[in-house]
Every structure is written in structure tokens, then in C-alpha cells.
Amino acid sequence: MDDEFIGSGESMPISQEYQREPRYLNDVRIFPHGTRNCYTLRPDQGKNRTYLIKAYFWYGNYDGMNQPPHFDLYIDANFWTTVGYDIIVEGLEQIVYVSKTDDIQVCLVNTKRGVPYISLLELSALDDDIYPLESGFLLCRWRFNLGISGIYEFSYPEDVYDRTWSPKHFSDWSKLNTTVAIDLSKNNNAYKVPGEVLRTAETTMSSSSPLYLEWTTSALPNTTAGSLQSARPMKWIVNLHFMEIERLIGRQREFTISLNDNQFTATVSLEYLKPVVVVSTPVTGSLITLLINSTNNYGNPPILNAMEFFNVVDSPNVPTAQDDVKAINIIKAIYQIKRESWQGDPCVPTEYTWEGLNCSHGNPPRITSLNLSSSNLMGNITSAFSNISAMENLDLSNNQLTGAIPENLAELLKLRLLNLSGNNLIESVPEALNKRVRDKTLYMSLTGKAELCSADPCPHKKTQNTILVPVVTSVLGFFVVLFGALAIIWLVKWKQIAEYGESTLRLKNRPFKYEEVSKITGNFGRVIGEGGFGKVYLGELDNGNVVAVKMLSKLSKQGYKEFQAEAQLLAIVHHRNLVSLFGYCNDSKHMALIYEYMANGNLRQHLSEDYPKVLTWSKRLQIAVDAAQGLDYLHNGCKPPIIHRDMKSSNILLNEDFGAKIADFGLSRAYAAENDTHVSTHPAGTFGYLSPEFQTFGNCDKKSDVYSFGIVLFELITGQPAIKRSWDGNDVMHILEWLIPIVESGDIQRIMDPRLRGEFNTNSAWKVVEIAMSCTQRKAIERPDINHVLAELKESLVSNSSSSFEVTFSEINCDSVPMAR
């Protein structure tokens, strides 16, 4: 049973008609709930050791649907492969892996193409001297026992490492075998290939005939990225196993080995019953060739006893810092947190970050924010929180926590916001935390249901329903001093929103003085952009974080009101697809917002005809999904909903990995009720992106953002801006004016950005065109919600990737196995 290794899924028997030996494959564990479900393996040997991990998949029509699913398999934080076997095929995926942590996690990821399942998962320790790895892991494509026909596979106990050796005979070659007992114990055979495997071999008829194999890699799926990313050239390593099994008279066999026209070469001499292993260096190419040629045209032909073919797979995602992982897992266990997303690595891949967590993306990633508000936590506040040393925000509000506040929370030097309100905490606030508050390095909320005071020791306790402790008063006092009358206006405004049943919004990011901003930017030495507020400068914080500093210009058409809106909203919303706010400056006449730096600028720049590098269709799809996720969070993840009001390609910023984040919230608005429509008497948004109802009546709601997002999708599709100007600048044409007739004509080649040079999937492209058309319907009621748009884009992303390659590996797929000549 696997219950001790995983806490989700359910066991199911396969259909009776498919049940057979071995019996352990007659049951599957399925995962109908959650996106990522993970097994946690804890080998005794621990980290930095080499392991063989084997995963078996035998669908067996367990659900009676006759539709085998397709899903992704991950090893720790990195993509392993896409699983997709025919109903009659038993699948085996196996890798050689060096674990960087004590725990190894094997995760099944639902890509919305059926329910993930698994039949068997095995882990075996290998000798660290074999299968050397500099980075990544080795994905075993084939492991052949040559010179034998049939279906019997050698594995454990014949193979002490539990490798599976499949019988293979190439019809153009001849079989060799011996019945002599083979004793390998006296040989220095680190690879420990079983004697039963080495006692057979393949050869040619004469020494002048080489052993020649070739196989194409184009039929194989991409193994260096997830199923949502484009294919890359594969790197291969081939292990060749030799042993002389004939008693030869005279000269022993000697031959040369060449892979891919001498990308790798070696010379081998054999002695009777002594194994020799040749491990190639990585070779690449869409066609892989192996040539084994005798060095003596009048001697004995070359032989080959067994061989292994591996892909070298990169591991781009570094696991989350292990101290953070241990701490968050202790927290998960103590409070019995059952969130579906809390499986696998907490921070990576970024699309599977745990709910309620925000992470930095350094090497390694760190947990920087933890929101467990209203999570039904009970008991004391565990000291494990203090072990997440990079944490900046900790929200434990509205739970049933009791006891004292741990003093070691003050040791979280980066902690800026601590929300403990709405609990049953007792006794006093530790002096170390009080000092942090007085030093203005920590903002703390402690309103609660029980007795609590900020003095240490507490001189007197008054019982009342809600007590606002001096810590909160000092924070509010700080904002009053900092913002003056404006702060009062903010608090009144957001208090009105709270009357609809929502929480008051609080500014969470730290204030900077103008002198600090000047230092951060090197006295405003490098301008990296300019927008409605004013110029944007490159800067660097004391901790090394690179930031973008947006200064409010006195000449800016967007003034203090927009500055306030952007600072207010970005302080309370946080999502991986929204630009992050580090802080703000409201020092006398100087106002600035300090953001995370987005190294690849904005999307409009990359779509420009003048930009030297062209975004691939796959990257464009991923950018569309990222932006839709950010907008979906604003519309459906925030209470009350937030309307961006200025969605456009220049407000979609790209980080160093081309991950997209929505920026520029100066015109955004939060609405108290889900169906509120705002009527604006002030100009907002950008010409070309404004919905018809907003241009005509000033009506602005979520569907207005959806319209703007549809225009962005058409920009991604065509590469053209929302508004095209004539060469003399006198005439303008909206993108929909020239595009809709082409769409109706059905000519996808004329629609797509010519800089793509036809390198896109037609079905995926048409899907996105249809999505964009639905978003830009003239009547708002006919436009979909952004969450529907997001779901459709994700399907398009999957179809774009999956159409690029086949996803079955078996002897049935003859085109993808080596062919002999």
C-alpha cells in the first residue's frame, strides 16, 4: 500500500478483461482532485545519492471510458515527461536521478486531458560511480538485452539495481549466445549487468560488416520542459555493454565505436568473459547513428551484448530552500492543513506555488509571504514560523489560535507585516516585537477576542470584545503623520467598502524617504522607461534586489489620486502575475512607487517590428495565460473585485524568463458589489483598448477589462498595435477594422504575425483567434468572464504543445526505436 507516501487519491481496480500477471499492476491510484498530487519518497541513503526511479502505468480501462488520459510527471520541482499510453500498452517511465534533498517527490500533474493515474512506483539506490551526472537527470528511453527474442524481461533479482532489460533482436544482425556459467563476482564490474543479459549478443556475418544503428528523435516528446513549452534539441548518452562469449583462436575482437559522425568515438578490445562498459559523452541531433566497426577486416566481426539509451534532461527549477520546506511542512502537519495545492515543492514551478504563499525566485527560492487567514488553525503559534527566515508578511488572522505570542517571531528580520488579529491569544506582546514596532521595522495587528496587551509584563487585563492595542495605534499614527489628511480620506473610503462585508484595505509596503530613493537609483542615474506618471529609474535595494522606481512628475496627467490608487491596491493584492510593490515614497513634494524590476520590459516592445528578437508562438501563448491569470485574480480572487481599466500590451511586463505580470494600477478601481458598474466622468484607459460601452456611456466593469484583454490577444496574434497609423500620421485604423474581414475569410496565414514565419500550430492559433473575437464583442453581455477566457487559453496552450510530438513509448512505436542496417 502507498498510503504512507501520499495523502491524496483513491485506489481503483482495472477492468477485469485487462487484469493479468503481475497482479500488482491490476490496481491503479487515481487523482481526480487537485492539479498536482505528489508521492514523497524518503530513501535511507538521503540526498546527493544516485537513484533509479521507475513509474509504471497500466490504464486497463479502469473507468470504463476507453479513453486513456494524458498528464505530466514531475520529479521534485522539474518536468519529467508526459504520460500518455494506449489502452493496451503497459507504460514504464524510468530515470537515473541524484537527489538534492533528503525527500524525493514524484508528482502527477493534471493537464485537463483526463484523470492522472499510476500503477506502481519504485525507487532503488545505485552505486554513485555509475551513470555519472553533472546536472539534471537521465531519462531512460530503452534498455535492451540483445541477441534474444521473446517477451521475458530481466529485472530484480537478476539485476541487483532493479533495472529492466527488454529482449531485442535486430533482424539484420545475427544472434550469439553461450551456455557457459558466467561468474562476474571476480570482475570489477561497477555497472553489475546481469550475467543472463551478457550471455547473449548480436553480431554481423563478417568483420567487414559493421554493426550500424540509427534512430530518429523527432517522434519523441520534449523532455527538457513541461508539456506547455516548446521542444528543444535532445541530448543523448548511450551506454554500450560488451563481453566476449566465444572462445576465439588467435586475435581477440577489437573495434571502434562512433556516435553521430564522431561526436563520440572509442576503441574497445575484448577478453573472454570480461565485461566492458563504454559510456558516451552527450550527443545531439534529430537523427542518431551508432557505428561499430572491426579494426581487422580479416578477423572477427564486432559484437554488442546490451545497450542503454538516455536523454540528458535539464533541471531548470532549483528546489525551495530546505529550511523553508521543512518549516512549512511542520506547519502543515501541526495544523493539519488540507489545502489541495499543498503538495510538492512549495514555490516551484511557479504555476504550482502553494495557495497562500508568495516566494522569491532566487537560487534557491524562498518563502516570503504566508497567508493562513481564516484557515481554522487551532492551538499555539508554532515556533516553526520563525524558521522561514526570508518571510516578509505573515497573516494568521481570524483563526482559533491560543496561548502566548512567540518571542522568536522577532527574529524574522525581514518581517514587515504581522497580522494576529481575530484569535484567542493571551498574555503580553514580547518586548522584542514591541521594539520592532517602535522602530517602525514591523507593522502588527493584534485586535482579538480575548485579553491582550502590548506591555511586558502585562500590568492589567481588561476583558472586552475587541481591543485595539497600542501597536495598531502607533501604526495608524505613523500613517497620519506620513500622509496627513490623505490618509484620513483613504481610511474613510475603505471603511465604506468594509460596510459591504469586506476587510479594510491597509498599506503593507514600507515607506522610503526621498534620500533613500535617490540612493537606490544612484541619484536617478538611469532612466529605463517613461509612462503616465513620469520617468522610471533603475535601482537596487540594500539587499541586492533590483527595482524599478516610478517617480511622479509634476507635469504628469496622472496625479496624486492615481498614485494613491496604485499604492493602495498593490499593497493589498499579491499574485505571481501582478507586478510586486516593494515600497513607496511620499516625502514632501516627491512621490515614488518602488517595484520589482522586470528585465524584459513590456510586451508591446517585443511585438514591435523594430524589436530584433521575435517572441515564439509558444511564448506568446504563455504570456497570454500569465496575463489572464493576473486579471482573473483581480476580477474573481479579490473581494471586492478590482477593475484594472487600462489593460494594454505596454502594461504587461516580462521578467527575465518572459513570465508576464500586469502593471500600472493607477486607474484601477475596487467595487463593493460583484455586479457593480462604474460610470466615469473622468477620462481613463487608452484609446484603442476602450470598450464600446465605455467610449459611449462611460460604463466600466469587468467586461470592459475583458474587451481590452481581447485587443491584447489580437496584438499577440498579429504583432500589430491596437491602432495603426498611416505613414503621414493623418489616418488611423483600429486593429479590429482591418482584422475582422480577414478572420471571416478564414485565412490564418494573413492573420498571424509574419515574423513568426509560419512557425505556429494552426489549431492553436485559430483557438486564440476565437477567444479574442469573443472578448471583443460589441455587447458586454456577450463577452465571457475572464476565468472562462483563462480556461480556454490553457487548453490552447496544451493543444499547441501536445500536437508537436507523439506521447507513447513502447515496442509498438517502431519509428522511435533504433533500426539496424
Buried (B, 14 or more C-beta within 10 A) or exposed (E): EEEEBBEBBEEBEBBEEBBEEEEEBBBBBBBEEBBBBBBBBEBEEEEEBBBBBBBBBBBBBBBEEEEBBBBBBBBBBBBBBBBBBEBEBBBBBBBBBBBBBBBBBBBBBBBEBBBBBBBBBBBBBBEBEBBEBEEBBBBBBBBBBBBBEEEEBBBEEBBEBBBBBBBBBBEBBBBBEBEEEBEBEEBEBBBBBBBBBBBBBBBBEEBEBBBBBBBBBEBBBBBBBBBBBBBEEBBBBBBBBBBBBBEEEEEEBBBBBBBBEEBBEBEBEBEEBBBBBBBBEBBBBEEBBBBBBBBBEEBBBBBBBBBBBBBBBBBBBBBBBBBBBBBBBBBBEBBEBEEEBBBBBBBBBBBBBBEBBBBBBEEBBBBBBBBBBEBEBBEBBBBBBBBBBBBBBBBBBBBEBBEBBBBBBBEBEBBBBBBBBBBBBBBBBBBEBBEBBBEEBBBBBBBBBBBBBBEBEBEEEEEEEEBBBBBBEBBBEBBBEBBEEBBEEBBEBBEEBBEEEBEEBBBBBBBBEBEBBBBBBEEBEEEBBEBBBBBBBBBBBEEEBEBBBBBBBEEBEBBEEBBBBBBBBBBBBBBBBBBBBBBBBBBEEBBBBBBBBBEBBBBBBBBEEEBEEBBBBBBBBBBBBBBBBBBBBBBBBBBBBBBBBBBBBBBBBBBEEBBBBBBBBBBBBBBBEEEBBBEBEEEBBBEBBBBBBBEEEBBBBBBBBBBBBBBBBBBBBBBBBBBBEEEEEEEEEBBBEEBBEBBEEEEBEEBBBEEBEEEBBEEBBBBBBEBBBBBBBEEBEEBBBBBBBBBBBBBBBBBBBBEBBBBBBBEEBEEBBBBBE
